[in-house]
Amino acid sequence: MPDVTLCKERVPEIEKLFLKYALTVTPVDDDTPIPGSYWGESEAGVIKSRLYIREDTPIHSAFHEACHYICMESERRTQLHTDAGGDYDEENGVCYLQIILADKLAGFSTDRMLQDMDRWGYTFRLGSARAWFEEDAEDAKQWLQKAGIIDCYNNPTWKLR
């Protein structure tokens, strides 16, 4: 596994953060399959309004799945099970939002999220998550603003799409 930050010992803070979106974080015992995990192994899972994580789940994975929940339409959200789906614009919005929300978790940061995304293998046209976020993500930012998920200052509104 690449050197990325894990949910270990941060589950209560992650729970508190995503409860603002009415998303319940449900811890899973170590070495137990994670319900709703699209990628398997230690990757986060999502079923309806529950985010499933283990201590060895990468934080970027937990945030990515949570941001899918936040960014999808309400009717898709009620049917959500494992595969968040969504289109290109939504996926970009999800990535942008997970980067913004990283600063809202004590002891974590946007810088670490960007680093972890690169280490895990997220791919962006400009070669890195940071380059995409700083130079090529205006469309993702506008999409999130139009959806009412962030304001014009990049602050989360704590509202679902």
VEXPAFI-122100 format. One record per atom (N, C-alpha, C): residue number from 1; atom name; z, y, x. Coordinates in Angstrom, 3 decimals, decimal comma, m for minus. Layout:
! VEXPAFI-122100
  num  atome        c3        c2        c1
  NUM     CA         Z         Y         X
...
END
This chain:
! VEXPAFI-122100
  num  atome        c3        c2        c1
    1      N     0,000    m1,189     0,848
    1     CA     0,000     0,000     0,000
    1      C     0,000     1,244     0,887
    2      N    m0,857     2,203     0,585
    2     CA    m0,851     3,455     1,365
    2      C     0,510     4,148     1,292
    3      N     0,766     4,992     2,253
    3     CA     2,023     5,742     2,305
    3      C     1,997     6,866     1,275
    4      N     2,429     6,537     0,058
    4     CA     2,510     7,517    m1,021
    4      C     3,933     7,522    m1,572
    5      N     4,288     8,584    m2,253
    5     CA     5,624     8,730    m2,814
    5      C     5,765     7,866    m4,060
    6      N     6,851     7,116    m4,104
    6     CA     7,100     6,206    m5,217
    6      C     8,106     6,798    m6,199
    7      N     8,136     6,226    m7,377
    7     CA     9,066     6,679    m8,420
    7      C    10,515     6,335    m8,094
    8      N    10,716     5,474    m7,132
    8     CA    12,041     5,006    m6,741
    8      C    13,052     6,147    m6,708
    9      N    14,157     5,946    m7,418
    9     CA    15,282     6,884    m7,473
    9      C    14,934     8,230    m8,116
   10      N    13,758     8,355    m8,689
   10     CA    13,359     9,606    m9,347
   10      C    13,103     9,409   m10,841
   11      N    13,341     8,201   m11,312
   11     CA    13,034     7,883   m12,706
   11      C    13,717     8,848   m13,678
   12      N    15,014     9,170   m13,511
   12     CA    15,636    10,113   m14,467
   12      C    14,942    11,476   m14,519
   13      N    14,517    11,989   m13,359
   13     CA    13,835    13,284   m13,332
   13      C    12,453    13,196   m13,968
   14      N    11,772    12,073   m13,742
   14     CA    10,458    11,866   m14,357
   14      C    10,614    11,766   m15,867
   15      N    11,648    11,055   m16,312
   15     CA    11,923    10,943   m17,752
   15      C    12,139    12,325   m18,364
   16      N    12,943    13,127   m17,717
   16     CA    13,252    14,471   m18,223
   16      C    11,998    15,342   m18,311
   17      N    11,146    15,263   m17,306
   17     CA     9,920    16,061   m17,286
   17      C     9,000    15,691   m18,446
   18      N     8,739    14,416   m18,630
   18     CA     7,756    14,015   m19,633
   18      C     8,311    13,955   m21,048
   19      N     9,622    14,002   m21,171
   19     CA    10,208    14,106   m22,503
   19      C     9,804    15,427   m23,161
   20      N     9,487    16,439   m22,355
   20     CA     9,010    17,723   m22,882
   20      C     7,707    17,545   m23,661
   21      N     7,001    16,449   m23,407
   21     CA     5,750    16,142   m24,099
   21      C     5,925    15,015   m25,123
   22      N     7,166    14,695   m25,442
   22     CA     7,463    13,595   m26,372
   22      C     6,929    12,264   m25,854
   23      N     6,898    12,121   m24,539
   23     CA     6,475    10,889   m23,890
   23      C     7,718    10,222   m23,313
   24      N     7,985     9,022   m23,765
   24     CA     9,174     8,290   m23,340
   24      C     8,856     7,449   m22,109
   25      N     9,588     7,680   m21,043
   25     CA     9,425     6,880   m19,835
   25      C    10,282     5,628   m19,987
   26      N     9,656     4,477   m19,800
   26     CA    10,343     3,199   m19,949
   26      C    10,300     2,463   m18,615
   27      N    11,442     2,377   m17,940
   27     CA    11,480     1,653   m16,669
   27      C    11,272     0,154   m16,885
   28      N    10,586    m0,466   m15,942
   28     CA    10,316    m1,898   m15,954
   28      C    10,977    m2,489   m14,712
   29      N    11,566    m3,666   m14,859
   29     CA    12,208    m4,327   m13,730
   29      C    11,206    m4,613   m12,614
   30      N    11,692    m4,559   m11,372
   30     CA    10,859    m4,883   m10,211
   30      C    10,225    m6,255   m10,390
   31      N     9,019    m6,402    m9,904
   31     CA     8,276    m7,666    m9,931
   31      C     7,940    m8,155   m11,333
   32      N     8,112    m7,294   m12,339
   32     CA     7,718    m7,615   m13,707
   32      C     6,409    m6,886   m13,986
   33      N     5,437    m7,555   m14,606
   33     CA     4,194    m6,841   m14,930
   33      C     4,468    m5,592   m15,774
   34      N     3,741    m4,544   m15,478
   34     CA     3,930    m3,279   m16,185
   34      C     3,060    m3,278   m17,438
   35      N     3,680    m3,182   m18,618
   35     CA     2,890    m3,130   m19,860
   35      C     1,943    m1,930   m19,844
   36      N     0,743    m2,123   m20,344
   36     CA    m0,204    m1,030   m20,481
   36      C    m0,792    m0,525   m19,186
   37      N    m0,627    m1,276   m18,087
   37     CA    m1,177    m0,839   m16,805
   37      C    m2,652    m1,210   m16,725
   38      N    m3,504    m0,221   m16,626
   38     CA    m4,935    m0,442   m16,521
   38      C    m5,291    m1,087   m15,186
   39      N    m4,621    m0,656   m14,125
   39     CA    m4,947    m1,108   m12,776
   39      C    m4,093    m2,279   m12,306
   40      N    m3,020    m2,610   m13,028
   40     CA    m2,166    m3,729   m12,650
   40      C    m1,232    m3,387   m11,508
   41      N    m0,627    m4,433   m10,953
   41     CA     0,331    m4,337    m9,860
   41      C     1,401    m3,295   m10,145
   42      N     1,541    m2,306    m9,285
   42     CA     2,623    m1,322    m9,469
   42      C     2,174    m0,057   m10,198
   43      N     0,932    m0,040   m10,669
   43     CA     0,400     1,158   m11,327
   43      C     1,039     1,376   m12,696
   44      N     1,256     2,625   m13,045
   44     CA     1,876     2,986   m14,326
   44      C     1,048     2,473   m15,495
   45      N     1,733     2,246   m16,597
   45     CA     1,075     1,825   m17,826
   45      C     1,429     2,774   m18,954
   46      N     0,574     2,811   m19,964
   46     CA     0,830     3,686   m21,103
   46      C     0,393     2,977   m22,385
   47      N     1,307     2,992   m23,337
   47     CA     1,051     2,449   m24,668
   47      C     1,639     3,442   m25,666
   48      N     0,751     4,005   m26,480
   48     CA     1,139     5,045   m27,446
   48      C     1,958     6,105   m26,727
   49      N     3,196     6,343   m27,121
   49     CA     3,991     7,421   m26,522
   49      C     4,996     6,907   m25,494
   50      N     4,661     5,806   m24,837
   50     CA     5,528     5,245   m23,796
   50      C     4,785     5,128   m22,477
   51      N     5,424     5,633   m21,435
   51     CA     4,924     5,520   m20,073
   51      C     5,802     4,490   m19,369
   52      N     5,179     3,435   m18,869
   52     CA     5,905     2,354   m18,204
   52      C     5,740     2,482   m16,696
   53      N     6,882     2,467   m15,994
   53     CA     6,869     2,570   m14,540
   53      C     7,933     1,654   m13,952
   54      N     7,702     1,285   m12,692
   54     CA     8,712     0,582   m11,908
   54      C     9,115     1,481   m10,753
   55      N    10,146     1,079   m10,039
   55     CA    10,567     1,855    m8,875
   55      C     9,447     1,952    m7,837
   56      N     8,579     0,919    m7,768
   56     CA     7,505     0,926    m6,778
   56      C     6,195     1,521    m7,307
   57      N     6,244     2,135    m8,483
   57     CA     5,071     2,821    m9,023
   57      C     4,866     4,137    m8,275
   58      N     3,672     4,391    m7,777
   58     CA     3,419     5,686    m7,136
   58      C     3,581     6,836    m8,148
   59      N     4,197     7,911    m7,715
   59     CA     4,375     9,067    m8,605
   59      C     3,031     9,566    m9,111
   60      N     2,016     9,595    m8,242
   60     CA     0,719    10,093    m8,705
   60      C     0,195     9,239    m9,864
   61      N     0,469     7,956    m9,868
   61     CA     0,030     7,068   m10,940
   61      C     0,772     7,379   m12,238
   62      N     2,088     7,569   m12,143
   62     CA     2,875     7,926   m13,326
   62      C     2,382     9,247   m13,916
   63      N     2,157    10,227   m13,057
   63     CA     1,683    11,529   m13,527
   63      C     0,277    11,432   m14,113
   64      N    m0,580    10,646   m13,490
   64     CA    m1,956    10,538   m13,977
   64      C    m1,980     9,960   m15,390
   65      N    m1,258     8,882   m15,609
   65     CA    m1,240     8,267   m16,948
   65      C    m0,564     9,190   m17,957
   66      N     0,511     9,857   m17,556
   66     CA     1,178    10,809   m18,449
   66      C     0,225    11,948   m18,814
   67      N    m0,534    12,419   m17,858
   67     CA    m1,463    13,524   m18,114
   67      C    m2,620    13,094   m19,007
   68      N    m3,021    11,838   m18,924
   68     CA    m4,000    11,335   m19,897
   68      C    m3,428    11,466   m21,301
   69      N    m2,188    11,061   m21,474
   69     CA    m1,519    11,152   m22,780
   69      C    m1,505    12,603   m23,260
   70      N    m1,173    13,518   m22,389
   70     CA    m1,082    14,935   m22,726
   70      C    m2,460    15,501   m23,091
   71      N    m3,493    15,076   m22,387
   71     CA    m4,819    15,673   m22,514
   71      C    m5,697    15,074   m23,613
   72      N    m5,315    13,942   m24,180
   72     CA    m6,192    13,336   m25,192
   72      C    m5,873    13,881   m26,581
   73      N    m6,850    13,725   m27,488
   73     CA    m6,660    14,158   m28,866
   73      C    m5,597    13,299   m29,547
   74      N    m4,953    13,852   m30,557
   74     CA    m3,835    13,169   m31,212
   74      C    m4,233    11,828   m31,815
   75      N    m5,428    11,709   m32,390
   75     CA    m5,801    10,431   m32,995
   75      C    m5,991     9,347   m31,938
   76      N    m6,513     9,696   m30,771
   76     CA    m6,607     8,726   m29,673
   76      C    m5,224     8,377   m29,164
   77      N    m4,342     9,363   m29,119
   77     CA    m2,987     9,149   m28,622
   77      C    m2,255     8,090   m29,454
   78      N    m2,438     8,111   m30,773
   78     CA    m1,741     7,148   m31,637
   78      C    m2,261     5,729   m31,449
   79      N    m3,470     5,576   m30,904
   79     CA    m4,066     4,263   m30,671
   79      C    m3,997     3,842   m29,190
   80      N    m3,428     4,674   m28,366
   80     CA    m3,450     4,467   m26,923
   80      C    m2,800     3,144   m26,517
   81      N    m3,548     2,366   m25,763
   81     CA    m3,030     1,125   m25,201
   81      C    m3,832     0,792   m23,944
   82      N    m3,248     1,025   m22,786
   82     CA    m3,774     0,640   m21,479
   82      C    m4,925     1,520   m20,991
   83      N    m6,042     1,566   m21,691
   83     CA    m7,210     2,316   m21,243
   83      C    m7,238     3,676   m21,934
   84      N    m6,929     4,716   m21,182
   84     CA    m6,866     6,058   m21,761
   84      C    m8,242     6,583   m22,154
   85      N    m9,288     6,061   m21,521
   85     CA   m10,632     6,520   m21,866
   85      C   m10,801     7,997   m21,543
   86      N   m11,554     8,702   m22,367
   86     CA   m11,802    10,118   m22,145
   86      C   m13,107    10,348   m21,413
   87      N   m13,559    11,578   m21,459
   87     CA   m14,820    11,919   m20,813
   87      C   m14,569    12,582   m19,453
   88      N   m15,655    12,981   m18,830
   88     CA   m15,611    13,595   m17,501
   88      C   m14,706    14,837   m17,481
   89      N   m14,860    15,707   m18,475
   89     CA   m14,067    16,942   m18,512
   89      C   m12,582    16,643   m18,673
   90      N   m12,264    15,671   m19,513
   90     CA   m10,861    15,304   m19,695
   90      C   m10,286    14,719   m18,406
   91      N   m11,038    13,872   m17,741
   91     CA   m10,558    13,272   m16,486
   91      C   m10,265    14,350   m15,451
   92      N   m11,137    15,341   m15,356
   92     CA   m10,878    16,451   m14,438
   92      C    m9,637    17,222   m14,852
   93      N    m9,468    17,448   m16,155
   93     CA    m8,270    18,115   m16,651
   93      C    m7,011    17,335   m16,315
   94      N    m7,082    16,022   m16,437
   94     CA    m5,948    15,158   m16,103
   94      C    m5,566    15,326   m14,635
   95      N    m6,547    15,263   m13,749
   95     CA    m6,271    15,408   m12,320
   95      C    m5,681    16,785   m11,997
   96      N    m6,243    17,814   m12,601
   96     CA    m5,752    19,176   m12,367
   96      C    m4,312    19,320   m12,857
   97      N    m4,037    18,793   m14,056
   97     CA    m2,694    18,903   m14,624
   97      C    m1,675    18,135   m13,801
   98      N    m2,023    16,957   m13,304
   98     CA    m1,046    16,204   m12,517
   98      C    m0,685    16,961   m11,244
   99      N    m1,628    17,709   m10,708
   99     CA    m1,365    18,513    m9,512
   99      C    m0,413    19,661    m9,850
  100      N    m0,657    20,332   m10,966
  100     CA     0,222    21,440   m11,392
  100      C     1,633    20,947   m11,685
  101      N     1,739    19,825   m12,396
  101     CA     3,052    19,313   m12,797
  101      C     3,871    18,793   m11,620
  102      N     3,225    18,498   m10,501
  102     CA     3,944    17,989    m9,334
  102      C     5,048    18,932    m8,885
  103      N     4,821    20,234    m9,001
  103     CA     5,846    21,212    m8,616
  103      C     7,030    21,247    m9,579
  104      N     6,891    20,624   m10,716
  104     CA     7,962    20,632   m11,724
  104      C     8,942    19,478   m11,524
  105      N     8,666    18,599   m10,570
  105     CA     9,547    17,475   m10,273
  105      C    10,327    17,794    m8,998
  106      N    11,647    17,861    m9,125
  106     CA    12,500    18,183    m7,982
  106      C    12,218    17,239    m6,818
  107      N    12,075    17,814    m5,640
  107     CA    11,845    17,020    m4,446
  107      C    10,410    16,561    m4,261
  108      N     9,532    16,997    m5,129
  108     CA     8,111    16,667    m5,018
  108      C     7,365    17,995    m4,985
  109      N     6,061    17,982    m4,828
  109     CA     5,331    19,251    m4,756
  109      C     3,851    19,021    m4,972
  110      N     3,161    20,114    m5,223
  110     CA     1,706    20,079    m5,314
  110      C     1,117    19,560    m4,002
  111      N     1,650    20,038    m2,873
  111     CA     1,134    19,590    m1,575
  111      C     1,245    18,077    m1,425
  112      N     2,382    17,524    m1,797
  112     CA     2,566    16,074    m1,667
  112      C     1,657    15,324    m2,641
  113      N     1,491    15,857    m3,857
  113     CA     0,593    15,209    m4,820
  113      C    m0,826    15,159    m4,251
  114      N    m1,306    16,261    m3,708
  114     CA    m2,649    16,306    m3,138
  114      C    m2,789    15,301    m1,998
  115      N    m1,788    15,249    m1,157
  115     CA    m1,791    14,309    m0,033
  115      C    m1,806    12,861    m0,542
  116      N    m0,955    12,565    m1,524
  116     CA    m0,891    11,209    m2,068
  116      C    m2,187    10,813    m2,770
  117      N    m2,803    11,751    m3,462
  117     CA    m4,078    11,465    m4,124
  117      C    m5,144    11,080    m3,094
  118      N    m5,182    11,799    m1,981
  118     CA    m6,141    11,474    m0,921
  118      C    m5,822    10,121    m0,294
  119      N    m4,555     9,878    m0,013
  119     CA    m4,164     8,611     0,608
  119      C    m4,481     7,423    m0,291
  120      N    m4,360     7,614    m1,599
  120     CA    m4,603     6,523    m2,538
  120      C    m6,092     6,258    m2,724
  121      N    m6,902     7,289    m2,518
  121     CA    m8,338     7,088    m2,610
  121      C    m9,025     7,781    m3,768
  122      N    m8,365     8,776    m4,379
  122     CA    m9,076     9,589    m5,365
  122      C   m10,279    10,186    m4,656
  123      N   m11,396    10,289    m5,345
  123     CA   m12,589    10,831    m4,701
  123      C   m13,039    12,108    m5,397
  124      N   m13,357    13,082    m4,593
  124     CA   m13,820    14,370    m5,089
  124      C   m15,043    14,793    m4,286
  125      N   m15,922    15,549    m4,927
  125     CA   m17,173    15,972    m4,281
  125      C   m16,966    16,660    m2,940
  126      N   m15,917    17,446    m2,833
  126     CA   m15,710    18,214    m1,606
  126      C   m14,933    17,440    m0,544
  127      N   m14,611    16,181    m0,814
  127     CA   m14,007    15,335     0,202
  127      C   m12,496    15,202     0,164
  128      N   m11,808    16,079    m0,564
  128     CA   m10,348    15,953    m0,653
  128      C    m9,872    16,550    m1,972
  129      N    m8,702    16,107    m2,379
  129     CA    m8,108    16,634    m3,605
  129      C    m7,834    18,134    m3,457
  130      N    m7,346    18,542    m2,304
  130     CA    m7,050    19,966    m2,084
  130      C    m8,305    20,826    m2,171
  131      N    m9,374    20,398    m1,514
  131     CA   m10,616    21,169    m1,563
  131      C   m11,110    21,278    m3,002
  132      N   m11,061    20,170    m3,748
  132     CA   m11,474    20,211    m5,156
  132      C   m10,595    21,173    m5,941
  133      N    m9,279    21,043    m5,807
  133     CA    m8,339    21,856    m6,570
  133      C    m8,502    23,346    m6,261
  134      N    m8,663    23,674    m4,996
  134     CA    m8,726    25,085    m4,586
  134      C   m10,113    25,709    m4,708
  135      N   m11,177    24,891    m4,651
  135     CA   m12,516    25,456    m4,565
  135      C   m13,490    25,033    m5,661
  136      N   m13,169    23,971    m6,416
  136     CA   m14,186    23,414    m7,306
  136      C   m13,638    22,983    m8,677
  137      N   m12,452    23,412    m9,024
  137     CA   m11,830    22,910   m10,250
  137      C   m11,706    23,962   m11,349
  138      N   m12,475    25,024   m11,249
  138     CA   m12,397    26,079   m12,266
  138      C   m12,703    25,531   m13,660
  139      N   m13,642    24,605   m13,761
  139     CA   m13,972    24,028   m15,067
  139      C   m12,802    23,232   m15,636
  140      N   m12,070    22,526   m14,784
  140     CA   m10,899    21,765   m15,243
  140      C    m9,803    22,716   m15,725
  141      N    m9,593    23,785   m14,980
  141     CA    m8,599    24,792   m15,361
  141      C    m8,963    25,407   m16,719
  142      N   m10,222    25,772   m16,896
  142     CA   m10,659    26,360   m18,165
  142      C   m10,531    25,369   m19,318
  143      N   m10,824    24,111   m19,064
  143     CA   m10,696    23,079   m20,089
  143      C    m9,236    22,967   m20,549
  144      N    m8,315    22,960   m19,599
  144     CA    m6,885    22,880   m19,928
  144      C    m6,410    24,122   m20,674
  145      N    m6,908    25,284   m20,282
  145     CA    m6,544    26,519   m20,979
  145      C    m7,075    26,498   m22,407
  146      N    m8,312    26,118   m22,585
  146     CA    m8,915    26,057   m23,917
  146      C    m8,172    25,072   m24,817
  147      N    m7,685    23,984   m24,233
  147     CA    m6,927    22,977   m24,983
  147      C    m5,491    23,411   m25,239
  148      N    m5,064    24,529   m24,645
  148     CA    m3,704    25,031   m24,845
  148      C    m2,654    24,304   m24,028
  149      N    m3,076    23,575   m22,985
  149     CA    m2,160    22,774   m22,180
  149      C    m1,555    23,584   m21,036
  150      N    m2,321    24,548   m20,501
  150     CA    m1,802    25,486   m19,502
  150      C    m2,160    26,897   m19,944
  151      N    m1,436    27,864   m19,386
  151     CA    m1,751    29,253   m19,693
  151      C    m2,642    29,830   m18,590
  152      N    m2,942    31,098   m18,673
  152     CA    m3,862    31,724   m17,720
  152      C    m3,271    31,842   m16,308
  153      N    m1,980    31,573   m16,164
  153     CA    m1,328    31,625   m14,856
  153      C    m1,104    30,228   m14,267
  154      N    m1,724    29,213   m14,867
  154     CA    m1,583    27,824   m14,435
  154      C    m0,222    27,213   m14,771
  155      N     0,510    27,838   m15,658
  155     CA     1,797    27,282   m16,070
  155      C     1,596    26,332   m17,242
  156      N     2,306    25,204   m17,236
  156     CA     2,202    24,305   m18,396
  156      C     2,790    24,970   m19,635
  157      N     2,176    24,734   m20,772
  157     CA     2,708    25,260   m22,044
  157      C     3,650    24,257   m22,686
  158      N     3,692    23,050   m22,158
  158     CA     4,500    21,939   m22,654
  158      C     4,007    21,487   m24,037
  159      N     2,715    21,719   m24,283
  159     CA     2,094    21,296   m25,548
  159      C     1,061    20,215   m25,266
  160      N     0,910    19,323   m26,223
  160     CA    m0,122    18,304   m26,162
  160      C    m1,426    18,879   m26,683
  161      N    m2,541    18,305   m26,262
  161     CA    m3,845    18,704   m26,782
  161      C    m3,901    18,363   m28,254
END
